[in-house]
């Protein structure tokens, strides 16, 4: 069954949930001018490994990456699947704890953080427990409900920009070694791995995914440049969530609501919960492969409970940042090793098939 539109929508929504929060602050902190270069480099890396990943998957129609690695060899499967599994667990920990902290800071200061984490995990776990079809349907529904709001606020956020802040354009490559820039790849590497898990269930067009990645380019660029064009580099670098601060400064006289920030954050948080449900489902796929004796219901409940209590071991935002940094090395392993390995194994099998035919 071809689900190109649904895959495309899910790809866009999950990335939007990751872009607007921490990505602008990471890029702004990585360099003092010429922010276009770190953004452009990240986009090039994103497109490169996305294309390699999808090209590699095309050699294995109707197979997910678990089956692909298992058929190549159990040792090779463990070499790739164990880091992927650990990466997913760390994503769940970091995302739940970080976004719970953000919600507390921005608009629910009197709500205990345990309740916010419980809400994020319970909703995403419920969606994941119903399978990938429900995740896709939920994504389609969320796109109808919240995507117009995000687009409206995105275009309205140009309200106070001063284009002179974009100058100068000259820059250098010193940002490559900066911690903040390396952390910014969370927005690029977090969203495309699911393409290798859905192949047994749905088919999709590679062109539609590339179009989805192209649609995201303006959001990557202007999520960084709108805070800079509004407040300047020096001020933007001191703010906790630069783009959220810009949205909070939007003034629309004809709108009956005083602040649009609430709608913006709630829309993005719905995308984050969708992203959490997708990561949870992928984690369960790996668990089910290696521990088939345990029922899926027990697996999803156990996973959620473990993640929930592990989140309490992270005391505050400084510890979240440390965990985020430690996860950077594993993130680059996943970003580079998984697409290249799938492509390498696929091309090798294709060559063998041609030689046998000859």
DAWOZI-V385348 format. One record per backbone hydrogen bond with DSSP energy under -0.5 kcal/mol. CO is the residue of the C=O (numbers start at 1). NH is the residue of the N-H. E is the energy in kcal/mol with one decimal. If there is no record, write none. Layout:
co:CO nh:NH e:E
co:CO nh:NH e:E
This chain:
co:1 nh:3 e:-0.5
co:1 nh:203 e:-2.6
co:3 nh:7 e:-2.8
co:4 nh:8 e:-2.5
co:5 nh:9 e:-2.4
co:6 nh:10 e:-2.5
co:7 nh:11 e:-2.4
co:8 nh:12 e:-2.0
co:9 nh:13 e:-2.8
co:10 nh:14 e:-2.3
co:11 nh:15 e:-1.4
co:12 nh:16 e:-2.4
co:13 nh:17 e:-2.0
co:14 nh:18 e:-0.7
co:15 nh:18 e:-0.6
co:15 nh:19 e:-2.0
co:16 nh:20 e:-1.3
co:18 nh:23 e:-0.7
co:19 nh:24 e:-0.7
co:22 nh:26 e:-2.1
co:23 nh:27 e:-2.2
co:24 nh:28 e:-2.6
co:25 nh:29 e:-1.9
co:26 nh:30 e:-0.8
co:27 nh:30 e:-0.6
co:27 nh:31 e:-0.8
co:34 nh:37 e:-1.4
co:34 nh:38 e:-0.5
co:35 nh:39 e:-1.7
co:36 nh:40 e:-2.8
co:37 nh:41 e:-2.8
co:38 nh:42 e:-1.9
co:39 nh:43 e:-2.2
co:40 nh:44 e:-2.4
co:41 nh:45 e:-2.4
co:42 nh:46 e:-2.4
co:43 nh:47 e:-2.7
co:44 nh:48 e:-2.5
co:45 nh:49 e:-2.3
co:46 nh:50 e:-1.9
co:47 nh:51 e:-2.5
co:48 nh:52 e:-2.2
co:49 nh:53 e:-2.3
co:50 nh:54 e:-2.5
co:51 nh:55 e:-2.5
co:52 nh:56 e:-2.4
co:53 nh:57 e:-2.3
co:54 nh:58 e:-1.6
co:55 nh:59 e:-0.5
co:56 nh:59 e:-1.1
co:57 nh:60 e:-1.7
co:60 nh:63 e:-1.5
co:64 nh:68 e:-2.3
co:65 nh:69 e:-2.4
co:66 nh:70 e:-2.1
co:67 nh:71 e:-2.4
co:68 nh:72 e:-1.3
co:69 nh:73 e:-1.5
co:73 nh:77 e:-2.3
co:74 nh:78 e:-2.3
co:75 nh:79 e:-1.9
co:76 nh:80 e:-1.4
co:77 nh:81 e:-3.4
co:78 nh:82 e:-1.6
co:80 nh:84 e:-1.7
co:81 nh:85 e:-2.7
co:82 nh:86 e:-2.6
co:83 nh:87 e:-2.6
co:84 nh:88 e:-2.4
co:85 nh:89 e:-2.2
co:86 nh:90 e:-2.4
co:87 nh:91 e:-2.3
co:88 nh:92 e:-2.4
co:89 nh:93 e:-2.4
co:90 nh:94 e:-3.0
co:91 nh:95 e:-2.9
co:92 nh:96 e:-2.3
co:93 nh:97 e:-2.3
co:94 nh:98 e:-2.9
co:95 nh:99 e:-2.4
co:96 nh:100 e:-1.6
co:97 nh:101 e:-1.7
co:98 nh:102 e:-2.3
co:99 nh:103 e:-2.4
co:100 nh:104 e:-2.0
co:101 nh:105 e:-2.3
co:102 nh:106 e:-2.7
co:103 nh:107 e:-2.0
co:103 nh:108 e:-2.1
co:108 nh:111 e:-1.1
co:112 nh:115 e:-0.9
co:112 nh:116 e:-1.3
co:113 nh:117 e:-2.5
co:114 nh:118 e:-2.0
co:115 nh:119 e:-2.1
co:116 nh:120 e:-2.5
co:117 nh:121 e:-2.6
co:118 nh:122 e:-2.6
co:119 nh:123 e:-2.0
co:120 nh:124 e:-1.7
co:121 nh:125 e:-2.6
co:122 nh:126 e:-2.1
co:123 nh:127 e:-2.1
co:124 nh:128 e:-2.4
co:125 nh:129 e:-2.4
co:126 nh:130 e:-0.7
co:127 nh:130 e:-0.9
co:128 nh:131 e:-1.6
co:131 nh:135 e:-1.4
co:132 nh:136 e:-2.2
co:133 nh:137 e:-2.3
co:134 nh:138 e:-2.7
co:135 nh:139 e:-2.2
co:136 nh:140 e:-2.2
co:137 nh:141 e:-2.3
co:138 nh:142 e:-2.8
co:139 nh:143 e:-2.0
co:140 nh:144 e:-1.4
co:141 nh:145 e:-2.1
co:142 nh:146 e:-3.1
co:142 nh:147 e:-0.8
co:143 nh:147 e:-0.8
co:146 nh:150 e:-2.3
co:147 nh:151 e:-2.6
co:148 nh:152 e:-2.4
co:149 nh:153 e:-2.5
co:150 nh:154 e:-2.5
co:151 nh:155 e:-2.3
co:152 nh:156 e:-1.9
co:153 nh:157 e:-1.7
co:155 nh:158 e:-1.0
co:156 nh:159 e:-1.9
co:157 nh:160 e:-0.5
co:158 nh:161 e:-1.3
co:162 nh:165 e:-2.0
co:163 nh:166 e:-1.4
co:164 nh:167 e:-1.3
co:168 nh:34 e:-1.0
co:173 nh:176 e:-1.4
co:174 nh:177 e:-1.1
co:175 nh:178 e:-1.5
co:178 nh:182 e:-1.9
co:179 nh:183 e:-2.1
co:180 nh:184 e:-1.1
co:182 nh:185 e:-1.0
co:183 nh:186 e:-1.8
co:184 nh:187 e:-1.6
co:185 nh:189 e:-3.1
co:186 nh:190 e:-1.2
co:192 nh:195 e:-1.5
co:193 nh:196 e:-1.5
co:194 nh:197 e:-1.5
co:194 nh:198 e:-1.1
co:196 nh:65 e:-2.0
co:198 nh:201 e:-1.4
co:198 nh:202 e:-2.9
co:203 nh:3 e:-3.2
co:205 nh:209 e:-1.3
co:206 nh:210 e:-2.1
co:207 nh:211 e:-2.1
co:208 nh:212 e:-2.1
co:209 nh:213 e:-2.4
co:210 nh:214 e:-2.0
co:211 nh:215 e:-2.4
co:212 nh:216 e:-1.2
co:213 nh:217 e:-0.5
co:214 nh:217 e:-1.0
co:216 nh:220 e:-2.1
co:217 nh:221 e:-2.3
co:218 nh:222 e:-2.9
co:219 nh:223 e:-1.6
co:220 nh:224 e:-0.5
co:221 nh:224 e:-0.8
co:221 nh:225 e:-2.2
co:222 nh:226 e:-2.2
co:224 nh:228 e:-1.2
co:225 nh:229 e:-3.4
co:226 nh:230 e:-1.3
co:227 nh:231 e:-2.9
co:227 nh:232 e:-0.6
co:228 nh:232 e:-1.8
co:229 nh:162 e:-2.9
co:232 nh:236 e:-2.3
co:233 nh:237 e:-2.1
co:235 nh:238 e:-1.2
co:235 nh:239 e:-0.6
co:236 nh:239 e:-1.0
co:241 nh:245 e:-2.0
co:242 nh:246 e:-1.7
co:243 nh:247 e:-2.3
co:244 nh:248 e:-2.0
co:245 nh:249 e:-0.9
co:246 nh:249 e:-0.9
co:247 nh:250 e:-1.4
co:251 nh:253 e:-0.5
co:252 nh:255 e:-1.0
co:260 nh:264 e:-2.2
co:261 nh:265 e:-2.9
co:262 nh:266 e:-2.4
co:263 nh:267 e:-2.0
co:264 nh:268 e:-2.2
co:265 nh:269 e:-2.6
co:266 nh:270 e:-1.6
co:267 nh:271 e:-1.4
co:268 nh:272 e:-2.1
co:269 nh:273 e:-2.3
co:270 nh:274 e:-1.5
co:271 nh:275 e:-2.3
co:272 nh:276 e:-2.7
co:273 nh:277 e:-2.2
co:274 nh:278 e:-1.9
co:275 nh:279 e:-2.4
co:276 nh:280 e:-2.6
co:277 nh:281 e:-2.2
co:278 nh:282 e:-2.1
co:279 nh:283 e:-2.3
co:280 nh:284 e:-2.3
co:281 nh:285 e:-1.7
co:282 nh:286 e:-1.6
co:283 nh:287 e:-2.2
co:284 nh:288 e:-2.9
co:285 nh:289 e:-1.3
co:286 nh:290 e:-1.7
co:287 nh:291 e:-3.0
co:291 nh:294 e:-1.1
co:295 nh:299 e:-2.1
co:296 nh:300 e:-2.5
co:297 nh:301 e:-1.9
co:298 nh:302 e:-2.4
co:299 nh:303 e:-2.7
co:300 nh:304 e:-2.0
co:301 nh:305 e:-2.4
co:302 nh:306 e:-2.6
co:303 nh:307 e:-2.5
co:304 nh:308 e:-2.6
co:305 nh:309 e:-2.3
co:306 nh:310 e:-2.2
co:307 nh:311 e:-1.7
co:308 nh:312 e:-0.6
co:309 nh:312 e:-0.6
co:310 nh:313 e:-1.4
co:311 nh:314 e:-1.4
co:313 nh:315 e:-0.8
co:316 nh:320 e:-1.6
co:317 nh:321 e:-2.4
co:318 nh:322 e:-1.7
co:319 nh:323 e:-2.3
co:320 nh:324 e:-2.6
co:321 nh:325 e:-2.0
co:322 nh:326 e:-2.6
co:323 nh:327 e:-2.0
co:325 nh:328 e:-1.2
co:325 nh:329 e:-0.6
co:326 nh:329 e:-0.6
co:326 nh:330 e:-0.7
co:327 nh:331 e:-2.4
co:328 nh:332 e:-2.0
co:329 nh:333 e:-1.5
co:330 nh:334 e:-2.4
co:331 nh:335 e:-2.8
co:332 nh:336 e:-2.2
co:333 nh:337 e:-2.4
co:333 nh:338 e:-0.7
co:334 nh:338 e:-0.9
co:334 nh:339 e:-0.6
co:336 nh:340 e:-1.8
co:337 nh:341 e:-2.6
co:338 nh:342 e:-2.3
co:339 nh:343 e:-2.3
co:340 nh:344 e:-2.7
co:341 nh:345 e:-2.8
co:342 nh:346 e:-2.1
co:343 nh:347 e:-2.7
co:344 nh:348 e:-2.1
co:345 nh:349 e:-2.1
co:346 nh:350 e:-2.1
co:347 nh:351 e:-2.1
co:348 nh:352 e:-2.2
co:349 nh:353 e:-2.2
co:350 nh:354 e:-1.9
co:351 nh:355 e:-2.4
co:352 nh:356 e:-2.3
co:353 nh:357 e:-1.7
co:354 nh:358 e:-2.3
